[in-house]
Amino acid sequence: MSTIAPTHSLAGKVALITGGAKRLGNAIAHALHEQGAQLVIHYRSSQTAAETLVAKLNARRADSAIAVHCNLSDTQALPQLIDTTIQHFSRLDMLINNASSFYPTPIGSINEAQWDDLFASNLKAPLFLAQAAAPHLRVTQGLILNMVDIHAQRPLPNYTVYCLAKAGLITLTKSLARELGPDIRVNAIAPGPVLWPEQQMSEELQQEIIGKTALKRQGSPQDIALAALFFAKDAPYVTGQILAIDGGRSIGW
């Protein structure tokens, strides 16, 4: 009779989380750290939040986290983000491409600066970070985890450029899984209504979105964190997959 193997420990493993200071990145950081991982928290403008998070993590376990600034739009700076991780922790086991720009770009108003900005954080940076990280992840049989969006496959009106970039990230996830296997697993999480945008959204619209989920309730950042833990600990035979964490929203359009 077969038995279920215990989950893999994250003790001593190192994760780099882009945009890790706030929102979903923060929740993933706490979850991985609680399971023993050491963390590199990347930030662009959220220095105070990043340093506060790192201080909390290091208070729980000394020298287990650092905060690193990088503008992900600067492609030339991306390898240094990987190098800093290796210099500090001597290894890299997980690259979590979480950082994301998100704002509307209605047709008729789109400009090249918006295109460049949305593609930089949502697609270009994940590609070039993966490229820089790949030699180190091969050594550790590591994981690349991309944060996509259910709207990458069912576009959100007025967010054409963002949806295009996230759709590209889904394809990148699958392409990297083929190219980097068998040494590196590459997967993605597609959140649904687990956090509302930082831009103002009416209560009426929030309830309308929740009403279109199969579970009729909003999710939480912890739901995303649990999915990240699944890929990090319990999915050694899973690669090239997109996991929707959306309460069934993507089946109810």
Secondary structure, 3 states (H helix, E strand, C coil): CCCCCCCCCCCCCEEEECCCCCHHHHHHHHHHHHCCCEEEEEECCCHHHHHHHHHHHHHHCCCCEEEEECCCCCHHHHHHHHHHHHHHHCCCCEEEECCCCCCCCCCCCCCHHHHHHHHHHHHHHHHHHHHHHHHHHHHHCCEEEEECCHHHCCCCCCCHHHHHHHHHHHHHHHHHHHHHCCCCEEEEEEECCCCCCCCCCCHHHHHHHHHCCCCCCCCCHHHHHHHHHHHHHCCCCCCCCEEEECCCHHHCC
